[in-house]
Amino acid sequence: MISHKLVLELKQILEEDYGAKLSLEEVYEIGSSWISFVELLVKIEQKQICKKQS
């Protein structure tokens, strides 16, 4: 779960760097998706490390 503070920071970054005027709900969805994606990448990497150690 992404905190409200991080949603606001992400919203500011998207507005300043990309000119994207998004609602808080849209920014929350983007942030949550990014977190899920990174979590998936970490799980994949951990599985690969475990296979190499076996």
C-alpha positions in Angstrom: 0.0 0.0 0.0 1.3 3.5 -0.9 1.0 6.3 1.7 -0.9 9.5 1.0 2.4 11.4 1.3 4.0 9.3 -1.4 1.0 9.7 -3.6 1.3 13.5 -3.3 5.0 13.3 -4.0 4.4 11.2 -7.1 1.7 13.6 -8.3 4.1 16.5 -8.0 6.8 14.6 -9.9 4.4 13.6 -12.7 3.1 17.2 -13.0 6.6 18.9 -12.9 8.5 16.4 -15.0 5.9 15.2 -17.4 3.1 17.9 -17.4 0.6 15.2 -16.4 -2.4 16.6 -14.5 -3.8 13.6 -12.8 -6.3 13.1 -10.0 -5.1 11.6 -6.7 -7.0 8.4 -7.6 -5.1 8.1 -10.9 -1.8 8.7 -9.2 -2.6 6.2 -6.5 -3.3 3.6 -9.2 0.0 4.3 -10.9 1.9 4.2 -7.6 0.2 0.9 -6.6 0.9 -0.6 -10.0 4.6 0.3 -9.8 4.9 -1.2 -6.3 3.3 -4.4 -7.5 5.6 -4.6 -10.5 8.7 -4.1 -8.4 7.5 -6.7 -5.9 7.2 -9.1 -8.8 10.7 -8.4 -10.0 12.1 -8.9 -6.5 10.3 -12.3 -6.3 11.7 -13.4 -9.7 15.2 -12.4 -8.7 14.9 -14.2 -5.4 13.8 -17.4 -7.2 16.7 -17.1 -9.6 19.2 -16.7 -6.7 17.8 -19.7 -4.9 18.1 -21.8 -8.1 21.7 -20.8 -8.5 22.5 -21.7 -4.9 21.0 -25.2 -5.2 
